[in-house]
Amino acid sequence: QVKILDRSNLILDIFAKRAQTAQARTQVELAQLQYLLPRLT
């Protein structure tokens, strides 16, 4: 299987993997949720 990513999602995944502080992880999670919201509704 191949995972298909668009550019924005790929960038958010990179940020999520590199986030080191709790604040950075929270900011990335918020950005990911804001990105996903319009795609779920």
N, CA, C and O atoms as CSV, one atom per row, in Angstrom:
chain,resi,resn,atom,element,x,y,z
A,1,GLN,N,N,0.829,-1.181,0.000
A,1,GLN,CA,C,0.000,0.000,0.000
A,1,GLN,C,C,0.875,1.246,0.000
A,1,GLN,O,O,1.968,1.260,0.565
A,2,VAL,N,N,0.375,2.276,-0.637
A,2,VAL,CA,C,1.073,3.551,-0.708
A,2,VAL,C,C,0.216,4.603,-0.035
A,2,VAL,O,O,-0.972,4.733,-0.329
A,3,LYS,N,N,0.828,5.356,0.874
A,3,LYS,CA,C,0.104,6.431,1.547
A,3,LYS,C,C,0.194,7.693,0.691
A,3,LYS,O,O,1.286,8.141,0.344
A,4,ILE,N,N,-0.948,8.251,0.359
A,4,ILE,CA,C,-1.008,9.460,-0.462
A,4,ILE,C,C,-1.100,10.670,0.461
A,4,ILE,O,O,-1.980,10.739,1.320
A,5,LEU,N,N,-0.187,11.624,0.280
A,5,LEU,CA,C,-0.186,12.848,1.074
A,5,LEU,C,C,-0.213,14.048,0.145
A,5,LEU,O,O,0.418,14.046,-0.912
A,6,ASP,N,N,-0.943,15.060,0.547
A,6,ASP,CA,C,-0.819,16.308,-0.182
A,6,ASP,C,C,0.279,17.139,0.489
A,6,ASP,O,O,0.762,16.798,1.569
A,7,ARG,N,N,0.649,18.199,-0.151
A,7,ARG,CA,C,1.794,18.979,0.308
A,7,ARG,C,C,1.601,19.531,1.716
A,7,ARG,O,O,2.511,19.445,2.541
A,8,SER,N,N,0.441,20.091,1.997
A,8,SER,CA,C,0.188,20.685,3.317
A,8,SER,C,C,0.252,19.637,4.415
A,8,SER,O,O,0.835,19.872,5.473
A,9,ASN,N,N,-0.343,18.487,4.165
A,9,ASN,CA,C,-0.335,17.414,5.153
A,9,ASN,C,C,1.083,16.895,5.382
A,9,ASN,O,O,1.454,16.579,6.512
A,10,LEU,N,N,1.861,16.808,4.329
A,10,LEU,CA,C,3.249,16.367,4.445
A,10,LEU,C,C,4.052,17.335,5.308
A,10,LEU,O,O,4.825,16.904,6.163
A,11,ILE,N,N,3.879,18.627,5.093
A,11,ILE,CA,C,4.587,19.643,5.879
A,11,ILE,C,C,4.187,19.558,7.343
A,11,ILE,O,O,5.042,19.637,8.225
A,12,LEU,N,N,2.895,19.396,7.611
A,12,LEU,CA,C,2.438,19.269,8.997
A,12,LEU,C,C,3.009,18.011,9.648
A,12,LEU,O,O,3.352,18.033,10.829
A,13,ASP,N,N,3.115,16.925,8.901
A,13,ASP,CA,C,3.705,15.699,9.444
A,13,ASP,C,C,5.176,15.904,9.801
A,13,ASP,O,O,5.641,15.413,10.829
A,14,ILE,N,N,5.902,16.625,8.960
A,14,ILE,CA,C,7.312,16.905,9.244
A,14,ILE,C,C,7.437,17.746,10.505
A,14,ILE,O,O,8.268,17.459,11.366
A,15,PHE,N,N,6.614,18.784,10.617
A,15,PHE,CA,C,6.633,19.608,11.827
A,15,PHE,C,C,6.311,18.768,13.059
A,15,PHE,O,O,6.938,18.937,14.104
A,16,ALA,N,N,5.346,17.872,12.946
A,16,ALA,CA,C,4.946,17.038,14.085
A,16,ALA,C,C,6.094,16.135,14.532
A,16,ALA,O,O,6.304,15.943,15.730
A,17,LYS,N,N,6.822,15.591,13.588
A,17,LYS,CA,C,7.932,14.700,13.933
A,17,LYS,C,C,9.092,15.451,14.565
A,17,LYS,O,O,9.829,14.883,15.370
A,18,ARG,N,N,9.265,16.717,14.212
A,18,ARG,CA,C,10.410,17.483,14.711
A,18,ARG,C,C,10.095,18.341,15.930
A,18,ARG,O,O,11.003,18.921,16.525
A,19,ALA,N,N,8.827,18.431,16.310
A,19,ALA,CA,C,8.440,19.249,17.468
A,19,ALA,C,C,9.031,18.641,18.740
A,19,ALA,O,O,8.866,17.450,19.004
A,20,GLN,N,N,9.720,19.470,19.520
A,20,GLN,CA,C,10.403,18.960,20.706
A,20,GLN,C,C,9.753,19.417,22.001
A,20,GLN,O,O,9.757,18.672,22.980
A,21,THR,N,N,9.203,20.602,22.031
A,21,THR,CA,C,8.600,21.099,23.267
A,21,THR,C,C,7.106,20.805,23.268
A,21,THR,O,O,6.501,20.553,22.225
A,22,ALA,N,N,6.533,20.843,24.454
A,22,ALA,CA,C,5.094,20.607,24.573
A,22,ALA,C,C,4.313,21.674,23.817
A,22,ALA,O,O,3.294,21.380,23.193
A,23,GLN,N,N,4.790,22.904,23.873
A,23,GLN,CA,C,4.104,23.990,23.174
A,23,GLN,C,C,4.148,23.758,21.659
A,23,GLN,O,O,3.147,23.957,20.971
A,24,ALA,N,N,5.281,23.346,21.152
A,24,ALA,CA,C,5.404,23.091,19.714
A,24,ALA,C,C,4.493,21.950,19.283
A,24,ALA,O,O,3.842,22.031,18.242
A,25,ARG,N,N,4.445,20.886,20.080
A,25,ARG,CA,C,3.566,19.759,19.749
A,25,ARG,C,C,2.105,20.190,19.752
A,25,ARG,O,O,1.324,19.762,18.902
A,26,THR,N,N,1.737,21.039,20.710
A,26,THR,CA,C,0.362,21.529,20.783
A,26,THR,C,C,0.029,22.396,19.575
A,26,THR,O,O,-1.061,22.288,19.012
A,27,GLN,N,N,0.958,23.251,19.178
A,27,GLN,CA,C,0.730,24.112,18.014
A,27,GLN,C,C,0.572,23.287,16.742
A,27,GLN,O,O,-0.283,23.583,15.908
A,28,VAL,N,N,1.391,22.260,16.595
A,28,VAL,CA,C,1.293,21.404,15.411
A,28,VAL,C,C,-0.029,20.650,15.417
A,28,VAL,O,O,-0.679,20.527,14.379
A,29,GLU,N,N,-0.430,20.146,16.578
A,29,GLU,CA,C,-1.703,19.432,16.666
A,29,GLU,C,C,-2.867,20.348,16.303
A,29,GLU,O,O,-3.783,19.939,15.590
A,30,LEU,N,N,-2.832,21.585,16.792
A,30,LEU,CA,C,-3.872,22.553,16.459
A,30,LEU,C,C,-3.905,22.813,14.952
A,30,LEU,O,O,-4.977,22.846,14.349
A,31,ALA,N,N,-2.740,22.996,14.351
A,31,ALA,CA,C,-2.678,23.236,12.908
A,31,ALA,C,C,-3.219,22.039,12.129
A,31,ALA,O,O,-3.926,22.214,11.137
A,32,GLN,N,N,-2.890,20.826,12.572
A,32,GLN,CA,C,-3.392,19.636,11.889
A,32,GLN,C,C,-4.912,19.541,11.992
A,32,GLN,O,O,-5.583,19.204,11.016
A,33,LEU,N,N,-5.450,19.835,13.160
A,33,LEU,CA,C,-6.900,19.769,13.336
A,33,LEU,C,C,-7.612,20.839,12.514
A,33,LEU,O,O,-8.668,20.582,11.935
A,34,GLN,N,N,-7.032,22.041,12.462
A,34,GLN,CA,C,-7.623,23.107,11.650
A,34,GLN,C,C,-7.568,22.746,10.168
A,34,GLN,O,O,-8.470,23.096,9.407
A,35,TYR,N,N,-6.520,22.054,9.764
A,35,TYR,CA,C,-6.387,21.628,8.375
A,35,TYR,C,C,-7.423,20.547,8.037
A,35,TYR,O,O,-7.992,20.547,6.945
A,36,LEU,N,N,-7.663,19.631,8.979
A,36,LEU,CA,C,-8.578,18.522,8.722
A,36,LEU,C,C,-10.052,18.907,8.804
A,36,LEU,O,O,-10.884,18.297,8.133
A,37,LEU,N,N,-10.379,19.888,9.599
A,37,LEU,CA,C,-11.781,20.228,9.854
A,37,LEU,C,C,-12.606,20.425,8.579
A,37,LEU,O,O,-13.660,19.801,8.462
A,38,PRO,N,N,-12.189,21.252,7.624
A,38,PRO,CA,C,-13.019,21.432,6.421
A,38,PRO,C,C,-13.120,20.160,5.568
A,38,PRO,O,O,-14.063,20.012,4.790
A,39,ARG,N,N,-12.167,19.255,5.709
A,39,ARG,CA,C,-12.180,18.033,4.912
A,39,ARG,C,C,-13.089,16.967,5.509
A,39,ARG,O,O,-13.445,16.002,4.832
A,40,LEU,N,N,-13.463,17.135,6.771
A,40,LEU,CA,C,-14.325,16.159,7.436
A,40,LEU,C,C,-15.798,16.526,7.346
A,40,LEU,O,O,-16.667,15.666,7.494
A,41,THR,N,N,-16.079,17.796,7.105
A,41,THR,CA,C,-17.476,18.237,7.083
A,41,THR,C,C,-17.991,18.354,5.668
A,41,THR,O,O,-19.149,18.714,5.459
